[in-house]
Amino acid sequence: MKSQWINTRTCIALFTTILCCFNAQAVTPAVSPSDYLILQNIGEYHNSGKGRCGDGPGFLGAADHYGEDHGDTTCRTGYYNMAQDLAVSILVTKHADSSDAIKWLLHEVEDAYRDPDVLEATLTEGARIREIAGNRIFFYGGGVVSYRWLSNNIVVNIQYANLSGPKAEPLEVVKAYLAKHPSNVTLSDVDLKSKPHSEQWIKDEMDRRLWLCDKWFMQLQLRKADEKQVYQETVKSMNIFLDYREKYYRMKAADDKNLLAGYLSTNSGTGIKAKLAEYKNWWAVNKGGSITLP
């Protein structure tokens, strides 16, 4: 029962992300969809010859990919195989680099394949690394099948619904996109599923959450974001940091979370900054320590 529930949750998340993380209204005229998409038929997979591009982080929006100091461009199209009655959706995002804006890009790609129900201690059931046409890619084989990889600063996602029963894989489409955007993923499936890798991913996520707080406060300093948004986003990431610290470093989070909620309700930037400085100091001392996975 738990396995079925996890797969359903993952399917919903994959479908929701493609809808919420693409801004179809914010069209970027300087970008040609053909720069990122294949706007022609691929074997028996028919394409209308049309693609759309807009501003937004694509699938990485769900990982809180930081996009306030740079612009990301997401393009999408689809294919249909009549014989297989199979629709395939494509989402390709170019993540622009501004200072360290794409520092955590590969980490964020992997985030979608880790199980939030156990605070990312393990992979979501059905997730693994596959090798296709000499390229390693992230793969999820549940009700919504997804192939995802990083090609320099471009994230490619290919997916189709498998809910009504097994479908023939659209490997022609996957291989065509791998030829256009070769994968930079070097992890093996053994590495991905190893405890040392999971431990490092968790520590990196804690590191990234504090990094996100600094990025938001920099926007406030530059007067490019208002206080309310900055305080909400930083407290959100600090709460996630505290969740990880509680689970993996055995430090109770309730009191700190209540304190942060109070600072947020009173718009106390001084209090929030003080707690952030405290967490950064604690992390500098403790991030090299060992953690225990469940």
C-alpha positions in Angstrom: 0.0 0.0 0.0 2.8 2.4 0.9 4.6 1.7 -2.4 1.4 2.5 -4.4 0.8 5.7 -2.4 4.4 6.9 -3.0 4.0 6.3 -6.8 0.7 8.2 -6.9 2.2 11.1 -5.0 5.1 11.3 -7.4 2.9 11.1 -10.4 0.8 14.1 -9.1 4.0 16.0 -8.3 5.4 15.5 -11.8 2.2 16.6 -13.5 1.7 19.6 -11.1 5.2 20.9 -11.6 4.9 21.2 -15.4 1.8 23.2 -15.0 2.9 25.6 -12.2 6.5 26.2 -13.2 6.0 27.4 -16.8 4.9 31.0 -17.4 3.2 30.9 -20.8 2.5 34.6 -20.7 6.1 35.7 -20.2 7.3 35.0 -23.7 10.9 35.6 -24.4 11.1 36.9 -28.1 14.9 36.6 -28.3 14.7 32.8 -27.8 13.9 30.5 -30.7 12.2 27.3 -29.5 14.2 25.3 -32.1 17.4 26.2 -30.1 16.2 23.8 -27.4 13.5 21.7 -29.0 13.2 19.3 -31.9 10.3 20.7 -33.9 9.8 17.8 -36.3 8.7 14.2 -36.3 11.0 11.7 -34.6 10.3 8.3 -36.2 6.7 7.5 -35.5 6.4 10.3 -33.0 4.5 13.2 -34.6 5.3 16.8 -33.7 3.2 19.8 -34.7 6.3 21.8 -35.5 5.5 24.2 -32.7 7.1 24.9 -29.4 6.6 27.6 -26.7 9.2 29.4 -24.6 8.7 31.5 -21.6 10.5 32.8 -18.5 10.7 30.4 -15.5 12.7 27.6 -13.8 10.8 24.7 -15.3 10.7 21.6 -13.1 13.3 23.1 -10.7 10.7 25.5 -9.3 9.5 22.7 -7.0 13.0 22.6 -5.5 12.9 26.4 -4.8 15.5 27.0 -7.5 16.6 30.6 -6.9 15.8 32.8 -9.9 15.5 36.3 -8.6 19.0 37.5 -9.7 19.0 35.9 -13.2 16.6 34.7 -15.9 15.8 31.1 -16.7 14.1 30.2 -20.0 11.8 27.2 -20.3 10.6 25.7 -23.6 8.1 22.9 -24.2 6.6 20.8 -26.9 5.1 17.3 -27.3 4.9 14.3 -29.6 2.1 11.8 -30.3 2.5 8.2 -31.5 -0.8 7.1 -33.0 0.0 3.4 -33.1 0.9 3.4 -29.4 -1.7 6.0 -28.4 1.2 7.6 -26.6 1.6 11.3 -25.8 5.1 12.5 -24.8 5.8 15.9 -23.2 9.1 17.7 -23.4 10.3 20.5 -21.1 13.8 22.0 -21.7 15.0 24.8 -19.4 18.2 26.8 -19.9 19.3 28.1 -16.5 21.2 31.4 -16.8 24.3 31.8 -14.7 24.7 34.9 -12.5 27.5 34.6 -10.0 26.6 31.2 -8.3 23.0 31.0 -9.5 23.4 27.5 -10.9 25.7 26.3 -8.2 23.2 23.6 -7.0 21.7 22.7 -10.4 22.6 19.0 -10.4 21.6 18.7 -6.8 18.2 20.3 -7.6 17.7 17.9 -10.5 18.2 15.0 -8.2 15.8 16.5 -5.6 12.7 15.4 -7.6 13.9 11.7 -7.3 14.4 11.7 -3.5 11.5 10.8 -1.2 10.2 13.7 0.9 8.3 11.4 3.2 11.6 10.3 4.8 13.3 13.8 4.4 15.2 12.7 1.3 17.1 9.9 3.1 16.3 7.5 0.2 15.2 7.7 -3.4 11.5 7.6 -4.3 10.6 4.0 -5.2 11.0 3.5 -9.0 13.8 6.1 -9.3 17.3 5.2 -10.6 20.1 6.1 -13.0 19.8 4.6 -16.5 22.3 4.6 -19.3 20.8 5.3 -22.8 22.9 5.9 -25.9 26.0 6.2 -23.8 24.5 8.8 -21.5 23.5 8.5 -17.9 20.2 10.1 -16.9 17.8 10.2 -14.0 14.8 7.9 -14.5 11.5 7.4 -12.8 9.4 4.4 -13.8 6.1 4.9 -12.0 2.7 5.9 -13.2 4.2 9.0 -14.9 7.5 7.9 -16.5 10.2 10.5 -16.6 13.7 10.9 -18.1 15.7 13.8 -16.8 19.2 15.0 -17.1 21.5 18.0 -17.0 23.4 19.2 -20.1 25.7 21.9 -18.9 23.2 24.5 -17.6 20.3 23.0 -19.5 17.8 20.6 -17.8 15.8 18.3 -20.1 12.7 16.5 -18.9 10.8 13.9 -21.0 7.7 12.2 -19.6 4.6 10.3 -20.5 1.7 8.8 -18.6 1.7 5.1 -17.9 -1.3 5.0 -15.6 -3.6 2.9 -17.8 -1.0 0.1 -18.2 2.6 -0.4 -19.6 3.4 1.5 -22.7 6.3 1.1 -25.1 9.1 3.5 -24.1 9.6 6.5 -26.5 13.3 5.8 -26.7 13.6 7.3 -30.1 12.6 10.7 -28.6 14.9 10.3 -25.6 17.9 9.4 -27.9 17.1 12.4 -30.2 17.2 14.8 -27.3 20.3 13.2 -25.8 22.0 13.8 -29.2 20.9 17.5 -29.1 21.7 17.9 -25.4 24.2 15.3 -24.2 24.0 14.4 -20.5 26.6 15.6 -18.0 25.3 13.2 -15.3 28.2 11.0 -14.2 26.6 9.2 -11.2 26.1 5.5 -11.6 23.0 3.8 -10.2 25.1 2.2 -7.5 26.4 5.6 -6.5 23.0 7.1 -6.5 21.6 4.5 -4.2 24.5 4.4 -1.8 24.3 5.7 1.8 27.4 7.9 1.5 25.8 9.7 -1.5 22.5 10.1 0.4 24.4 11.5 3.4 26.2 14.0 1.2 23.0 15.0 -0.6 21.3 15.7 2.8 24.3 17.8 4.0 24.3 19.7 0.6 20.6 20.4 1.0 21.2 21.9 4.4 24.0 24.0 2.9 21.8 25.1 0.0 19.0 26.2 2.3 21.3 28.6 4.1 22.7 29.7 0.8 19.1 30.5 -0.4 18.6 32.7 2.7 21.8 34.7 1.9 20.6 35.1 -1.7 17.2 36.5 -0.6 18.8 38.9 1.9 21.1 40.1 -0.9 18.0 41.0 -2.9 16.7 43.0 0.0 20.0 44.8 0.3 19.9 45.6 -3.4 16.2 46.7 -3.0 15.1 44.2 -5.6 12.6 42.4 -3.3 10.3 43.6 -0.6 10.8 42.7 3.1 7.7 40.5 3.3 8.7 38.2 0.5 12.3 38.0 1.7 11.4 37.2 5.2 8.8 34.6 4.1 11.3 32.9 1.8 14.1 32.9 4.3 12.0 31.5 7.1 10.7 28.8 4.8 14.3 27.7 4.0 15.4 28.0 7.7 12.4 25.8 8.8 13.5 23.2 6.2 17.1 23.4 7.5 15.7 22.9 11.1 13.8 19.8 9.9 17.0 18.3 8.6 18.9 19.3 11.7 16.3 17.7 14.0 16.2 14.4 12.0 19.9 14.0 11.4 21.5 15.8 14.2 18.9 15.2 16.9 18.3 18.8 17.8 14.7 19.8 18.6 13.2 22.2 16.1 9.9 23.3 17.7 11.1 26.2 19.8 13.2 27.6 17.0 10.3 27.3 14.6 7.9 29.1 17.0 10.5 31.9 17.4 10.9 32.3 13.7 7.1 32.4 13.3 6.9 35.2 15.8 9.6 37.1 14.0 7.8 36.7 10.8 4.5 37.8 12.2 6.1 41.0 13.6 8.2 41.6 10.5 11.3 41.4 12.6 14.2 41.2 10.1 16.7 41.7 12.9 15.4 38.6 14.7 15.4 36.5 11.5 19.0 37.6 10.6 20.2 36.8 14.1 18.8 33.2 13.9 20.3 32.8 10.4 23.7 33.9 11.7 23.3 31.4 14.5 22.5 28.5 12.1 25.4 29.4 9.8 27.8 29.4 12.7 26.4 26.1 14.0 26.6 24.6 10.5 30.2 25.6 10.0 31.2 23.7 13.1 29.0 20.6 12.6 28.6 19.9 8.9 31.6 17.7 8.9 30.1 15.4 11.5 28.5 12.1 10.8 24.7 11.5 10.4 22.7 8.3 10.6 20.2 7.4 7.9 17.0 5.5 8.9 
